[in-house]
Amino acid sequence: MEKKTTLKGLIFLIVTAVVWGFAFVAQTAGSDHVGSFLFNAIRFALGSLSLIPVICLFERNADDPAMKKTTLIAGIICGIVLFSASSLQQLGIELFNRAGYPDSSGRAGFLTALYMVIVPIIGLFMKKRPGIFTWIGILFAAVGLFFVSVSASFTISAEDLVVLGCAVLFAVHIIVIDRFGDRFYSLRFAMTQFAVCAILSAVFQFGGQYLGLIEPDTLSDVRMALIPILYGGLMSVGVAYTCQILGQKNAEPALASVILSTEAMFSAIGGALILQERMSLRGYLGCALIFIGVLLTQVRIRKRI
């Protein structure tokens, strides 16, 4: 039976997209004060802990031993992939700031959104043939990427390549989750992968400091970045993930994907409103094409029976 979209589902999904979009603003602001690994270590630890009461509410009767085992395995594997993706994303935003980009939040948001375009491309190697709208969407996204990232001298910056790398890893993250199917408890899986991501981020932070590869951050630095960290941990991870779960339970999958993809648009809006970021006309055109491309990859043609 086809799932029907309810008003409650739409509201939850829109809240998720807005919170995730503005999270790019928090990440940009936080990168002014603390390094990528420490920022992620604290925010993912907070996100993991914030899911405990939600798990007690929605998954308190989760007692299937096989499901618990799969949840743990899936959480660890996806946590490693998530750590890699989020580290590149935060590093890319940090590099944007250092290089003086006037559009760090929006730029990172739209480049990250390309993961929805990359998923069907990777699917080709898994013998999954994309539809015609997906190919058109990929074409739009490719042209948009050219306008956003490729300069007049036909070069692409290292910062853009780092964020593109994070988009590829986020696509891998989605595919890995898909391979596990429905054989795990969603919220427990989320808490596990966030905890793994937090632990790995902390290991790399303090390991890098010990080896002299990373400048140590002080308590004063953490205090300066406290609001972005709290937003990234409690709102972006805890609240938004819960809203996503509740929203997707009350919405058609294709529509849910389209609504969630608008996080890129809200990242640009948030950057403009809060950080006074501005893009060039070329950048706005590129972002618009990427956004259209992302939406087109979510179009599905329904067959009449």
Disulfide bonds with the S-S distance in Angstrom:
none
